[in-house]
Amino acid sequence: MIEPFANNHQSMQIGELVIENQEDKIIIYGDIDLTLDASGYEQAQKLHELTGRIVDAFQVNSLYSNNDSKSKENDDQLGKDIDNPFL
């Protein structure tokens, strides 16, 4: 289980859902099928634990309200307009 917002090198997977940890954000992509069986229950428990840890990190860290701490260098959206190379 990852420690949310603690570092830039942890990741985990629940089903086909990938969770990447960064110091200023958590990236979640993919999909998950929570089937009504033991496997689905186990995956739902992991997902519940992870989201609980993420919410706890927000509650103990007041930085989430300060947008200045976000790393623009690592952001995919730099806020710049660029020429379309396909035109």
Contact map, one row per residue, 1 for C-alpha under 8 A:
111000000001000000000000000000000000000000000000010000000000000000000000000000000000000
111100000111000000001000000000000000000000000000010000000000000000000000000000000000000
111111100000000000001000000000000000000000000000000010000000000000000000000000000000000
011111100000000000001110010000000000000000000000000011001000000000000000000000000000000
001111110000000000001111110000000000000000000000000000001000000000000000000000000000000
001111110000000000001110000000000000000000000000000000000000000000000000000000000000000
001111111100000000001110000000000000000000000000000000000000000000000000000000000000000
000011111100000000001110000000000000000000000000000000000000000000000000000000000000000
000000111110000000011100000000000000000000000000000000000000000000000000000000000000000
010000111111000000011100000000000000000000000000000000000000000000000000000000000000000
010000001111100001111000000000000000000000000000000000000000000000000000000000000000000
110000000111110001110000000000000000000000000000000000000000000000000000000000000000000
000000000011111111100000000000000000000000000000000000000000000000000000000000000000000
000000000001111111000000000000010000000000100110000000000000000000000000000000000000000
000000000000111110000000000000111000000000100000000000000000000000000000000000000000000
000000000000111111000000000001110000000000000000000000000000000000000000000000000000000
000000000000111111100000000111110000000000000000000000000000000000000000000000000000000
000000000011110111110000001111000000000000000000000000000000000000000000000000000000000
000000000011100011111000011110000000000000000000000000000000000000000000000000000000000
000000001111000001111100011100000000000000000000000000000000000000000000000000000000000
011111111110000000111110111000000000000000000000000000000000000000000000000000000000000
000111111100000000011111111000000000000000000000000000000000000000000000000000000000000
000111110000000000001111100000000000000000000000000000000000000000000000000000000000000
000010000000000000000111110000000000000000000000000000000000000000001110000000000000000
000010000000000000001111111000000000000000000000000000000000000000000000000000000000000
000110000000000000111101111100000000000000000000000000000000000000000000000000000000000
000000000000000001111100111110000000000000000000000000000000000000000000000000000000000
000000000000000011110000011111000000000000000000000000000000000000000000000000000000000
000000000000000011100000001111100000000000000000000000000000000000000000000000000000000
000000000000000111000000000111110000000000000000000000000000000000000000000000000000000
000000000000001110000000000011111000000000000000000000000000000000000000000000000000000
000000000000011110000000000001111100000000000000000000000000000000000000000000000000000
000000000000001000000000000000111110000100000000000000000000000000000000000000000000000
000000000000000000000000000000011111001110110000000000000000000000000000000000000000000
000000000000000000000000000000001111101110000000000000000000000000000000000000000000000
000000000000000000000000000000000111111110000000000000000000000000000000000000000000000
000000000000000000000000000000000011111110000000000000000000000000000000000000000000000
000000000000000000000000000000000001111111000000000000000000000000000000000000000000000
000000000000000000000000000000000111111111100000000000000000000000000000000000000000000
000000000000000000000000000000001111111111110000000000000000000000000000000000000000000
000000000000000000000000000000000111111111111000000000000000000000000000000000000000000
000000000000000000000000000000000000011111111100000000000000000000000000000000000000000
000000000000011000000000000000000100001111111110000000000000000000000000000000000000000
000000000000000000000000000000000100000111111111000000000000000000000000000000000000000
000000000000000000000000000000000000000011111111100000000000000000000000000000000000000
000000000000010000000000000000000000000001111111110000000000000000000000000000000000000
000000000000010000000000000000000000000000111111111000000000000000000000000000000000000
000000000000000000000000000000000000000000011111111100000000000000000000000000000000000
000000000000000000000000000000000000000000001111111110000000000000000000000000000000000
110000000000000000000000000000000000000000000111111111000000000000000000000000000000000
000000000000000000000000000000000000000000000011111111100000000000000000000000000000000
000000000000000000000000000000000000000000000001111111110000000000000000000000000000000
001100000000000000000000000000000000000000000000111111111000000000000000000000000000000
000100000000000000000000000000000000000000000000011111111100000000000000000000000000000
000000000000000000000000000000000000000000000000001111111110000000000000000000000000000
000000000000000000000000000000000000000000000000000111111111000000000000000000000000000
000110000000000000000000000000000000000000000000000011111111100000000000000000000000000
000000000000000000000000000000000000000000000000000001111111110100000000000000000000000
000000000000000000000000000000000000000000000000000000111111110000000000000000000000000
000000000000000000000000000000000000000000000000000000011111110000000000000000000000000
000000000000000000000000000000000000000000000000000000001111111100000000000000000000000
000000000000000000000000000000000000000000000000000000000111111111000000000000000000000
000000000000000000000000000000000000000000000000000000000000111111101000000000000000000
000000000000000000000000000000000000000000000000000000000100111111100000000000000000000
000000000000000000000000000000000000000000000000000000000000011111100000000000000000000
000000000000000000000000000000000000000000000000000000000000011111111000000000000000000
000000000000000000000000000000000000000000000000000000000000001111111100000000000000000
000000000000000000000000000000000000000000000000000000000000000001111100000000000000000
000000000000000000000001000000000000000000000000000000000000001001111110000000000000000
000000000000000000000001000000000000000000000000000000000000000000111111000000000000000
000000000000000000000001000000000000000000000000000000000000000000001111111000000000000
000000000000000000000000000000000000000000000000000000000000000000000111111001000000000
000000000000000000000000000000000000000000000000000000000000000000000011111001000000000
000000000000000000000000000000000000000000000000000000000000000000000011111100000000000
000000000000000000000000000000000000000000000000000000000000000000000011111111000000000
000000000000000000000000000000000000000000000000000000000000000000000000011111000000000
000000000000000000000000000000000000000000000000000000000000000000000000001111110000000
000000000000000000000000000000000000000000000000000000000000000000000001101111110000000
000000000000000000000000000000000000000000000000000000000000000000000000000011111000000
000000000000000000000000000000000000000000000000000000000000000000000000000011111100000
000000000000000000000000000000000000000000000000000000000000000000000000000000111110000
000000000000000000000000000000000000000000000000000000000000000000000000000000011111000
000000000000000000000000000000000000000000000000000000000000000000000000000000001111100
000000000000000000000000000000000000000000000000000000000000000000000000000000000111111
000000000000000000000000000000000000000000000000000000000000000000000000000000000011111
000000000000000000000000000000000000000000000000000000000000000000000000000000000001111
000000000000000000000000000000000000000000000000000000000000000000000000000000000001111
